[in-house]
Amino acid sequence: MKQILWTGGLIVALAGAAAPALAHHSLQSEYDINQSITLKGTVTKVDWVNPHVYVYLDVKDDKGAVTKWAVTTLPPGNLRRGGLTRDLLGYGEAVSILAFRARDGANLAFLRTITFADGHKLEIWLGDATKENP
């Protein structure tokens, strides 16, 4: 009986450990990698958390109307290794973001490249961020 409980417990533990991997989504299932969008706006909030960092922007159109956007990206560790830190994405920072738009049409995108007001640019892609010169 103890053997059966231990084996059953092991199966439950392994199944539970696999759940996050099964629940994780692919980039292409949520975002259209053939539909890029450029968002020029002001950072209003940053959620620097695992498994993905979220950057929230206020984006003004030509008529001055503001649209709120959420832009997701890689985990914090990947971004730090590539030079994108929490300090660079402060409240009120003006940025231009090239991103892949959400397939469902929501104001959600996956960050590809971020350009800061001073002209320096970081490309975010497949596991890391890479620095580029202006």
N, C-alpha and C positions, 0 to 999 in steps of 0.2 A: 504493500500500500504506500509506504514512504517513497519507493522508487517511482510509482505512478504519479504521485503528487509532485515530486521533484522534476520529473520529465515534463509534466503538464505546466509547471511553473516556468521551466526553461523555455518552453514553446511560447507561452504568453509573453515572457520578457523579450524574446527575440522578435516576436510580432510587433510588440510595442516599440522596439528600437527601429524597426523598419518603417513604421508609420510616417515619420517626418519625410523620409525619402519618397514614399509613395504620394504624399500630399503635395510635394513640391512641384511647381509647374515649369514648363519649358518657356523660354523667352518667346519663341515663335507662336506658341498657342495663345498668348495674351496680347502680344504686340506684333504689328505688321512691319517686318524689317524691310519691306519695300516701300513703306510710306513714312518718310522722314518729315519732321516738323521742326521749325525753328521758333523758339519761344524767347522773346526778349522781355525781361521783367525784373521785378524786385523780389528778393527772397523775403518771405514773411515768416517762415518757420523751417526748422530742420529737425527731423527725427533721426538721430545718429544711433541706430539700434540694429541688431541682427534680426532677421537674416538680410535685410536690405535697408539702406539709408533712403529716406524720403526727403525731398526738397520741395517746399511749397512756394509757389510764385504768384504774384499779381502781375498779369500781363495786360497791357493797354493796347487796344486796337487803334486804328487811324482816327477814329471819332472820339477817343478818350474813354471808351467803355472798358471797365476792368473785368477780366475773366480770371478766376482762380484755377490754378493748375497744380497737380501733384506729379512729381517726377521721381521715379524710383531708380535705384542704381545698385551697385555691388555692396557687399558687406563692408563695415567700417575698416576692418584690417586691410582688405584689398585696396581701399581708397587711400589709407594712410601710407601704405608702401609706395603708391604711385605719386604721392605728394599732395593729395587732396585731404586737407584736415578740417576739423570742425571749425577752426578759427577762420578759415577762408570763406566759409559759407555763413557769415553773420547776417543778422536781421538788417534789412535795408540794403544789402549788397546788390548792385546792378549786375546782371549776368545775361548772357545769351547762351541758350542751350539748344543744341541739335539733338533730337531724340527720335525714337520710334514711337509712333502713336498707338494707343490702345485700339485693338480690333473692334471693340464694342462702341467706339465713338465717344467714350467718356473723356473728360479733361484729365487724362492720365497718360504718361509717356515713360519710356525707359531711356535714361540719359546715355548719350553717345559721346558728345563733346561739350565741354563747358568753357566759355570764354568770359574772362573777368573784365571789369571796366578798364583796367590798366593794360589790356591787350594780351595778357598771358593766357594760354590755352592748355587744357588737359583733355586728353582723349581717354574715355572710359570704355573698356571693351574686354569681353571674354576673360574675366579673372583678374584683371588689374587695371590700374590707371597708368598712363604714360604721359610724361611731360613733353610739351612741345614749346618751341620758342615762338614769340609773337611774329 
